[in-house]
Amino acid sequence: MPCRILQWAEAITLIAGNHASDVLFEALQQHFSEREIVDLEFAIAVINAWNRIAIGFRQPVKKASLLPH
């Protein structure tokens, strides 16, 4: 199941090149409710927006504060 989520996130992120296949969407529907898919879509959109803003402002990736130093 996590693989399906990652595949869907990748498909939505690269939507201009692949149009998010019906096969992937149908596989997602087998495991998630309509509401869960909406939540997933929103999370993907927000993360993509954050990434695009960070890239546009040339913000470097910072080391996670929870990782051991």
C-alpha positions as CSV (number, residue, x, y, z in Angstrom):
1,M,0.0,0.0,0.0
2,P,2.7,2.6,0.8
3,C,4.1,2.0,-2.7
4,R,0.8,2.9,-4.2
5,I,0.7,6.2,-2.3
6,L,4.2,7.0,-3.4
7,Q,3.4,6.1,-7.0
8,W,0.3,8.3,-6.9
9,A,2.2,11.2,-5.4
10,E,4.9,10.9,-8.1
11,A,2.2,10.8,-10.8
12,I,0.5,13.9,-9.5
13,T,3.8,15.7,-9.0
14,L,4.7,15.0,-12.7
15,I,1.2,15.4,-14.0
16,A,2.2,17.3,-17.1
17,G,4.2,14.4,-18.4
18,N,2.0,11.4,-17.5
19,H,-1.6,12.5,-16.7
20,A,-1.9,10.2,-13.6
21,S,-3.2,6.9,-15.0
22,D,-6.6,5.4,-14.3
23,V,-4.8,2.2,-13.2
24,L,-3.0,4.0,-10.4
25,F,-6.1,5.8,-9.3
26,E,-8.2,2.6,-9.3
27,A,-5.5,0.9,-7.2
28,L,-5.6,3.8,-4.7
29,Q,-9.4,3.4,-4.5
30,Q,-9.0,-0.2,-3.4
31,H,-7.3,0.9,-0.2
32,F,-8.6,4.4,0.6
33,S,-12.0,6.2,1.0
34,E,-12.9,9.2,-1.1
35,R,-12.1,11.5,1.9
36,E,-8.7,9.9,2.4
37,I,-7.9,10.4,-1.3
38,V,-8.9,14.0,-1.0
39,D,-6.7,14.4,2.0
40,L,-3.8,12.7,0.2
41,E,-4.3,15.0,-2.9
42,F,-4.2,18.1,-0.6
43,A,-1.0,16.9,1.1
44,I,0.7,16.3,-2.2
45,A,-0.3,19.7,-3.5
46,V,0.9,21.5,-0.3
47,I,4.2,19.7,-0.3
48,N,4.7,20.4,-4.0
49,A,3.9,24.1,-3.3
50,W,6.5,24.3,-0.5
51,N,9.1,22.7,-2.7
52,R,8.4,25.1,-5.6
53,I,8.6,28.1,-3.2
54,A,11.8,26.9,-1.7
55,I,13.4,26.3,-5.1
56,G,12.2,29.8,-6.3
57,F,13.7,31.5,-3.3
58,R,16.9,29.4,-3.6
59,Q,16.5,28.0,-0.1
60,P,18.9,25.1,0.7
61,V,17.7,21.9,2.2
62,K,18.4,22.0,6.0
63,K,19.5,19.1,8.0
64,A,16.6,17.7,10.0
65,S,16.8,18.8,13.7
66,L,15.5,15.3,14.8
67,L,18.5,13.4,13.3
68,P,21.5,12.7,15.5
69,H,24.3,15.2,14.9
